[in-house]
Amino acid sequence: MSIWLKAKEVGRHRLINSLIWNFSGQILPLLAALICIPILVEQLGDERFGFLSIAWVVIGYFSLFDLGLGRAITFIVAKRNAEKLSSIKIINTALKFLLYISCFVLLIFFIASDVLTKDVLLVSVELKSEASLAIKVLSVGLPFVILSIGLRGVLEAYQLFKRISFVTIPSGILLFVVPAIVSYFTNSLVLIFGSLVFIRFLQFLLFFISVNLVVKISFFETIDKNELKLLLSFGGWMTATNIISPIMVNMDRFFIGAKVAVSAVTNYVVPFDLITKALVLPSAISGVLFPEFSKLQATGKTQSAFKLLIKSLLLLAMVFSIPLIIVFIFSYELLSIWVSVSFALSSYEILKILCVGVFFNGLAYLPFSYVQGFGRSDVTAKLHLIELVVYLPLLYGMITSYGVIGAAYSWVFRVFMDFLLLIFMSFRLGRER
């Protein structure tokens, strides 16, 4: 009995330690961004900074092109580790396939650079050639971004969140600090984008070294078709989720711009971006719990996995609600200090509504990881598809009738529905096992 209690205590300590490191890896780069962004705006000017912000989005959004394999690697390797099976073949297959995919993405993005700057983005004539070359430079970094996702997935499967943080904390900070330093010497987008590529290369190199300390990997191994099929069966549904989610997150601002006014988008986006920063906490927790859920369910400990979900939900609800309640109560004062009194008058009610939505959105992260820990990425993708079908017409109708406030209420309804559906599926999957 004492051995069991000791093992349980060690497991709890490991999860808490992993959470602290994973949370640090997300919050510290965010703080660096808050410091460096005003410097970059001042040094680069509106147009160049706007183009840089697009580059940051592109670097993040191109994680879609991992085809969900990062998450698939974590799930399958964690499961095999629990079953005492070798994972080297599936890791090498995944990484080599990601190498092929990333080189293809690089080529497409490189070729499309001129079209993007001349026909898609509204770039001034003076900046077009510089912007086109900058995109070509940025495209060189895309393979490092995509491969790093796969390598990180391996480390997450082994629950080595401390090693992950040793890579993501400095690289995440440098993604903002280095461009800010470069901007003091030049406003050339080519050199600034080059610095971003260099940092992503260093991040890839550090991830590669970290993974090799655990398992020897090689990009020269042949792709195992059976292993690739297994990866894509999980990762394909993850890709569907990754495509649908940004549509549901960003469509509201497009509808506001079309049905109300482009200027009204700011009144919605600023409080939205402010309060959704709080999701860094549930994101860190779910990142730690996902491989744990996979491991527990692989070893037949379904009840333990479900108990861990419930305990984590209750703890998150208590901790997460505190800052959201404070923001809800002092929404007007916070916006007055951060932006202006006039802006607060037009947006504080929106911030109050969004606080409620963020609470349920944050809680939903945990059953999302629980369901995927069963290997059921198809369930989460199908739920998101159902939500999309319901959400878009609701959003359009609410914005048409009630303006920006209608958009906020629609988003709260969508994330609350998402939370309830995920909880329902978690209970159902738990009973089936």
PLY file of the C-alpha trace (Angstrom):
ply
format ascii 1.0
element vertex 433
property float x
property float y
property float z
element edge 432
property int vertex1
property int vertex2
end_header
0.00 0.00 0.00
2.81 2.42 0.88
4.53 1.63 -2.46
1.30 2.43 -4.32
0.92 5.73 -2.47
4.54 6.61 -3.17
4.13 5.86 -6.88
0.97 7.97 -6.94
2.78 10.87 -5.27
5.69 10.62 -7.74
3.22 10.68 -10.65
1.47 13.76 -9.26
4.78 15.54 -8.72
5.83 14.72 -12.30
2.61 16.16 -13.73
2.88 19.35 -11.67
6.53 19.78 -12.66
5.64 19.26 -16.33
2.82 21.79 -16.05
5.12 24.46 -14.58
7.65 24.01 -17.38
5.01 23.89 -20.11
3.30 27.03 -18.76
6.63 28.86 -18.54
7.37 27.92 -22.14
4.20 29.70 -23.23
3.97 32.72 -20.91
7.56 34.04 -21.10
7.57 34.55 -24.91
4.22 36.29 -24.50
5.76 38.75 -22.04
8.64 39.34 -24.47
6.08 40.17 -27.16
4.38 42.75 -24.94
7.73 44.51 -24.45
9.09 44.28 -28.00
6.01 45.00 -30.13
5.82 48.74 -29.23
9.53 49.04 -30.13
9.00 47.35 -33.48
5.99 49.54 -34.31
8.03 52.67 -33.60
11.15 51.54 -35.48
9.52 49.94 -38.52
6.41 52.03 -39.05
2.88 50.77 -39.65
3.33 49.09 -43.02
6.54 47.22 -42.29
5.32 46.16 -38.85
2.04 45.02 -40.38
4.00 42.87 -42.81
6.09 41.47 -39.95
2.95 40.60 -37.98
1.69 38.72 -41.03
5.00 36.81 -41.05
4.46 35.78 -37.42
0.98 34.56 -38.32
2.30 32.67 -41.34
4.99 30.95 -39.25
2.34 29.86 -36.76
-0.33 28.97 -39.32
2.01 26.79 -41.37
1.91 24.31 -38.51
-1.22 23.12 -40.35
1.08 21.51 -42.89
2.34 18.98 -40.38
-0.98 17.24 -41.23
-1.61 16.65 -37.55
1.44 14.39 -37.31
2.90 16.24 -34.31
-0.13 15.29 -32.20
-0.25 11.82 -33.81
3.39 11.18 -32.86
2.67 12.13 -29.25
-0.36 9.85 -29.05
1.14 6.77 -30.72
4.59 6.98 -29.11
3.13 7.57 -25.62
0.86 4.58 -26.13
3.71 2.34 -27.32
5.94 3.47 -24.47
3.23 2.43 -22.02
3.00 -0.95 -23.77
6.82 -1.31 -23.74
6.98 -1.34 -27.56
9.61 0.26 -29.82
8.72 3.60 -31.41
11.80 4.28 -33.51
10.27 3.14 -36.82
7.18 5.33 -36.54
9.25 8.34 -35.39
11.61 8.07 -38.37
8.68 7.55 -40.76
6.90 10.62 -39.43
9.96 12.86 -39.55
10.96 11.83 -43.08
7.41 12.36 -44.32
7.37 15.79 -42.66
10.66 16.59 -44.41
9.08 15.86 -47.80
5.95 17.85 -46.96
7.94 20.83 -45.65
10.13 21.00 -48.77
6.99 20.99 -50.92
5.50 23.84 -48.84
8.77 25.78 -49.14
8.68 25.48 -52.95
5.03 26.58 -53.24
5.51 29.53 -50.89
8.71 30.58 -52.66
7.00 30.57 -56.07
3.91 32.37 -54.75
5.87 35.23 -53.13
5.48 37.62 -56.08
1.75 36.90 -56.38
1.24 37.50 -52.66
2.94 40.91 -52.69
1.53 42.11 -56.02
-2.01 40.73 -56.15
-3.06 39.57 -52.66
-1.56 41.91 -50.06
-2.04 45.66 -50.37
1.65 46.63 -50.28
2.90 50.07 -51.36
4.80 50.25 -54.64
8.04 51.19 -52.84
7.87 48.09 -50.66
6.73 45.43 -53.17
10.15 44.12 -54.30
11.53 44.14 -50.74
8.44 42.37 -49.42
8.61 39.73 -52.16
12.25 38.95 -51.37
11.44 38.89 -47.64
8.75 36.25 -48.23
11.24 34.16 -50.22
13.63 34.35 -47.27
10.83 33.44 -44.85
9.91 30.38 -46.93
13.35 28.92 -46.22
12.39 28.69 -42.55
9.15 26.76 -43.07
10.77 23.28 -43.06
12.37 24.09 -39.71
8.95 25.11 -38.34
7.20 21.94 -39.56
9.97 19.53 -38.53
10.17 21.15 -35.08
6.50 20.27 -34.53
7.27 16.61 -35.14
10.35 16.64 -32.90
8.40 18.37 -30.14
5.72 15.69 -30.46
8.35 13.05 -29.66
9.48 14.90 -26.52
5.86 15.36 -25.40
5.28 11.62 -25.79
8.16 11.02 -23.37
6.72 13.82 -21.16
10.00 15.73 -21.30
8.41 19.15 -20.88
11.46 20.56 -19.13
13.58 19.89 -22.21
10.88 21.35 -24.43
10.85 24.53 -22.34
14.64 24.80 -22.51
14.13 25.12 -26.28
10.87 27.06 -26.56
11.53 29.69 -23.89
14.75 31.16 -25.39
13.64 30.67 -29.01
10.17 32.12 -28.33
11.70 35.18 -26.64
14.28 35.63 -29.39
11.55 35.64 -32.07
10.55 39.05 -30.70
13.79 40.34 -29.18
16.07 39.77 -32.20
13.82 41.61 -34.72
13.54 44.46 -32.19
17.35 44.68 -31.96
17.79 44.44 -35.74
15.22 47.21 -36.22
17.53 49.67 -34.42
20.11 49.16 -37.19
17.89 48.66 -40.24
14.23 48.51 -41.22
14.94 46.01 -44.01
12.28 43.30 -43.98
14.73 40.94 -45.70
17.19 41.10 -42.79
14.46 40.97 -40.14
12.83 37.94 -41.79
16.28 36.39 -42.10
16.72 36.72 -38.35
13.39 34.88 -37.84
14.56 32.04 -40.09
17.86 31.79 -38.20
16.04 31.52 -34.86
13.72 28.82 -36.24
16.80 26.93 -37.47
18.33 27.10 -33.99
15.05 25.90 -32.49
14.99 22.93 -34.89
18.63 22.11 -34.11
18.00 22.17 -30.35
14.90 19.99 -30.71
16.87 17.55 -32.90
19.66 17.28 -30.31
17.14 16.90 -27.46
15.27 14.09 -29.21
18.52 12.27 -30.06
19.35 12.14 -26.38
16.23 9.99 -25.95
16.04 8.02 -29.19
18.40 7.93 -32.16
16.56 9.31 -35.19
17.48 9.43 -38.85
16.05 11.22 -41.88
17.62 8.55 -44.14
15.39 5.65 -43.04
12.80 4.48 -45.56
9.16 5.40 -44.92
7.15 2.49 -43.51
3.78 2.55 -45.30
1.91 0.83 -42.49
3.26 3.25 -39.90
2.49 6.21 -42.17
-1.07 5.00 -42.62
-1.46 4.78 -38.85
-0.09 8.31 -38.41
-2.30 9.81 -41.11
-5.44 8.09 -39.80
-5.02 10.08 -36.57
-3.33 13.16 -38.05
-5.82 13.56 -40.90
-8.66 14.27 -38.50
-6.38 16.61 -36.57
-5.77 18.56 -39.80
-9.54 18.89 -40.26
-9.78 20.31 -36.73
-6.85 22.67 -37.40
-8.56 24.00 -40.53
-12.04 24.41 -39.02
-10.92 26.01 -35.73
-9.28 29.14 -37.25
-12.42 29.68 -39.35
-14.59 29.70 -36.22
-12.08 31.90 -34.36
-11.61 34.50 -37.11
-14.88 34.55 -39.07
-16.60 36.87 -36.58
-14.27 39.78 -37.40
-14.90 39.36 -41.14
-18.66 39.39 -40.60
-18.39 42.47 -38.37
-16.37 44.27 -41.05
-18.92 43.34 -43.71
-22.17 43.89 -41.78
-21.29 46.68 -39.32
-18.09 48.54 -40.22
-14.37 47.83 -40.49
-13.76 50.33 -37.69
-16.06 48.29 -35.42
-13.75 45.28 -35.75
-11.27 46.98 -33.41
-13.90 47.27 -30.68
-14.31 43.50 -30.81
-10.80 42.25 -31.60
-8.93 44.21 -28.90
-10.96 42.85 -25.93
-11.06 39.42 -27.62
-7.28 39.25 -28.02
-6.80 40.58 -24.50
-8.98 38.05 -22.68
-8.07 35.01 -24.81
-4.45 35.42 -23.67
-5.72 33.77 -20.46
-6.08 30.52 -22.42
-2.34 30.01 -22.03
-3.09 28.28 -18.70
-5.55 25.60 -19.93
-3.39 25.18 -23.04
-0.37 24.37 -20.86
-2.38 21.94 -18.73
-3.91 20.10 -21.69
-0.50 19.79 -23.33
0.78 17.95 -20.26
-2.33 15.80 -19.79
-2.65 14.58 -23.39
0.28 12.10 -23.29
-0.75 11.12 -19.76
-4.29 10.29 -20.94
-2.84 8.32 -23.87
-0.55 6.33 -21.57
-3.25 5.55 -18.99
-5.77 4.42 -21.57
-3.16 2.33 -23.42
-2.52 0.38 -20.21
-6.22 -0.13 -19.51
-6.40 2.43 -16.69
-9.50 4.12 -18.09
-10.97 4.92 -14.69
-7.71 6.56 -13.60
-7.71 8.66 -16.78
-11.32 9.73 -16.18
-10.64 10.59 -12.53
-7.63 12.66 -13.65
-9.89 14.52 -16.11
-12.50 15.34 -13.45
-9.93 16.44 -10.85
-8.12 18.58 -13.44
-11.39 20.18 -14.55
-12.39 21.08 -11.00
-8.95 22.50 -10.23
-8.82 24.48 -13.46
-12.33 25.83 -12.91
-11.35 27.17 -9.46
-8.02 28.68 -10.54
-9.10 29.92 -13.96
-12.25 31.66 -12.72
-10.35 34.04 -10.41
-8.62 36.26 -13.04
-11.71 36.10 -15.28
-13.97 37.34 -12.46
-11.54 40.20 -11.79
-11.51 41.19 -15.47
-15.30 40.88 -15.61
-15.78 43.23 -12.65
-13.14 45.76 -13.70
-13.51 45.49 -17.48
-14.16 49.22 -17.92
-11.22 50.27 -15.73
-8.81 47.84 -17.39
-9.68 48.97 -20.92
-9.48 52.62 -19.84
-5.93 52.13 -18.58
-4.74 49.84 -21.39
-6.32 51.71 -24.33
-8.44 54.80 -23.54
-11.61 55.92 -21.78
-13.49 56.40 -25.06
-12.53 52.89 -26.20
-13.56 51.41 -22.85
-17.02 52.96 -23.17
-17.65 51.14 -26.45
-15.99 47.80 -25.59
-16.22 47.00 -21.87
-19.55 45.18 -22.25
-18.03 43.04 -24.99
-15.13 42.16 -22.68
-17.59 41.11 -19.94
-19.41 38.76 -22.33
-16.18 37.29 -23.65
-14.98 36.55 -20.10
-17.82 34.05 -19.76
-16.94 32.43 -23.08
-13.24 32.16 -22.29
-14.08 30.31 -19.06
-15.91 27.53 -20.93
-13.42 27.62 -23.81
-10.57 27.05 -21.34
-12.35 24.17 -19.61
-13.00 22.53 -23.00
-9.24 22.09 -23.56
-9.18 19.21 -21.05
-11.97 16.96 -22.41
-10.58 17.74 -25.88
-7.24 16.19 -24.86
-9.05 13.36 -23.06
-11.05 12.38 -26.15
-7.96 12.56 -28.35
-6.08 10.54 -25.77
-8.39 7.67 -26.73
-7.12 8.07 -30.29
-10.48 9.58 -31.32
-9.31 12.65 -33.20
-12.21 11.90 -35.57
-14.68 12.73 -32.78
-13.26 16.19 -32.11
-13.10 16.98 -35.86
-16.74 15.92 -36.36
-17.85 17.97 -33.35
-16.09 21.03 -34.76
-17.78 20.47 -38.12
-21.20 20.34 -36.41
-20.37 23.52 -34.49
-19.29 25.29 -37.69
-22.60 24.48 -39.41
-24.56 25.87 -36.43
-22.24 28.77 -35.61
-21.85 30.55 -38.96
-25.56 31.22 -39.66
-26.09 32.14 -35.99
-23.14 34.55 -36.12
-24.39 36.16 -39.32
-27.91 36.60 -37.95
-26.78 37.94 -34.56
-24.38 40.48 -36.09
-27.06 41.60 -38.54
-29.55 42.12 -35.70
-27.37 43.21 -32.77
-24.00 44.28 -34.19
-20.75 43.63 -32.31
-22.56 42.53 -29.14
-24.27 39.86 -31.23
-20.88 38.54 -32.34
-19.75 38.23 -28.72
-22.89 36.33 -27.65
-22.59 34.02 -30.68
-19.00 33.14 -29.78
-19.97 32.43 -26.16
-22.77 30.14 -27.35
-20.38 28.29 -29.66
-17.68 27.64 -27.03
-20.31 26.65 -24.43
-21.77 24.16 -26.93
-18.24 22.89 -27.62
-17.63 22.34 -23.90
-20.91 20.44 -23.39
-20.34 18.21 -26.42
-16.80 17.35 -25.35
-17.91 16.57 -21.79
-20.69 14.35 -23.16
-18.23 12.47 -25.41
-15.77 12.10 -22.52
-18.44 10.42 -20.35
-19.52 8.24 -23.28
-16.00 7.09 -24.14
-15.27 6.43 -20.47
-18.32 4.16 -20.15
-17.52 2.28 -23.37
-14.13 1.22 -22.00
0 1
1 2
2 3
3 4
4 5
5 6
6 7
7 8
8 9
9 10
10 11
11 12
12 13
13 14
14 15
15 16
16 17
17 18
18 19
19 20
20 21
21 22
22 23
23 24
24 25
25 26
26 27
27 28
28 29
29 30
30 31
31 32
32 33
33 34
34 35
35 36
36 37
37 38
38 39
39 40
40 41
41 42
42 43
43 44
44 45
45 46
46 47
47 48
48 49
49 50
50 51
51 52
52 53
53 54
54 55
55 56
56 57
57 58
58 59
59 60
60 61
61 62
62 63
63 64
64 65
65 66
66 67
67 68
68 69
69 70
70 71
71 72
72 73
73 74
74 75
75 76
76 77
77 78
78 79
79 80
80 81
81 82
82 83
83 84
84 85
85 86
86 87
87 88
88 89
89 90
90 91
91 92
92 93
93 94
94 95
95 96
96 97
97 98
98 99
99 100
100 101
101 102
102 103
103 104
104 105
105 106
106 107
107 108
108 109
109 110
110 111
111 112
112 113
113 114
114 115
115 116
116 117
117 118
118 119
119 120
120 121
121 122
122 123
123 124
124 125
125 126
126 127
127 128
128 129
129 130
130 131
131 132
132 133
133 134
134 135
135 136
136 137
137 138
138 139
139 140
140 141
141 142
142 143
143 144
144 145
145 146
146 147
147 148
148 149
149 150
150 151
151 152
152 153
153 154
154 155
155 156
156 157
157 158
158 159
159 160
160 161
161 162
162 163
163 164
164 165
165 166
166 167
167 168
168 169
169 170
170 171
171 172
172 173
173 174
174 175
175 176
176 177
177 178
178 179
179 180
180 181
181 182
182 183
183 184
184 185
185 186
186 187
187 188
188 189
189 190
190 191
191 192
192 193
193 194
194 195
195 196
196 197
197 198
198 199
199 200
200 201
201 202
202 203
203 204
204 205
205 206
206 207
207 208
208 209
209 210
210 211
211 212
212 213
213 214
214 215
215 216
216 217
217 218
218 219
219 220
220 221
221 222
222 223
223 224
224 225
225 226
226 227
227 228
228 229
229 230
230 231
231 232
232 233
233 234
234 235
235 236
236 237
237 238
238 239
239 240
240 241
241 242
242 243
243 244
244 245
245 246
246 247
247 248
248 249
249 250
250 251
251 252
252 253
253 254
254 255
255 256
256 257
257 258
258 259
259 260
260 261
261 262
262 263
263 264
264 265
265 266
266 267
267 268
268 269
269 270
270 271
271 272
272 273
273 274
274 275
275 276
276 277
277 278
278 279
279 280
280 281
281 282
282 283
283 284
284 285
285 286
286 287
287 288
288 289
289 290
290 291
291 292
292 293
293 294
294 295
295 296
296 297
297 298
298 299
299 300
300 301
301 302
302 303
303 304
304 305
305 306
306 307
307 308
308 309
309 310
310 311
311 312
312 313
313 314
314 315
315 316
316 317
317 318
318 319
319 320
320 321
321 322
322 323
323 324
324 325
325 326
326 327
327 328
328 329
329 330
330 331
331 332
332 333
333 334
334 335
335 336
336 337
337 338
338 339
339 340
340 341
341 342
342 343
343 344
344 345
345 346
346 347
347 348
348 349
349 350
350 351
351 352
352 353
353 354
354 355
355 356
356 357
357 358
358 359
359 360
360 361
361 362
362 363
363 364
364 365
365 366
366 367
367 368
368 369
369 370
370 371
371 372
372 373
373 374
374 375
375 376
376 377
377 378
378 379
379 380
380 381
381 382
382 383
383 384
384 385
385 386
386 387
387 388
388 389
389 390
390 391
391 392
392 393
393 394
394 395
395 396
396 397
397 398
398 399
399 400
400 401
401 402
402 403
403 404
404 405
405 406
406 407
407 408
408 409
409 410
410 411
411 412
412 413
413 414
414 415
415 416
416 417
417 418
418 419
419 420
420 421
421 422
422 423
423 424
424 425
425 426
426 427
427 428
428 429
429 430
430 431
431 432
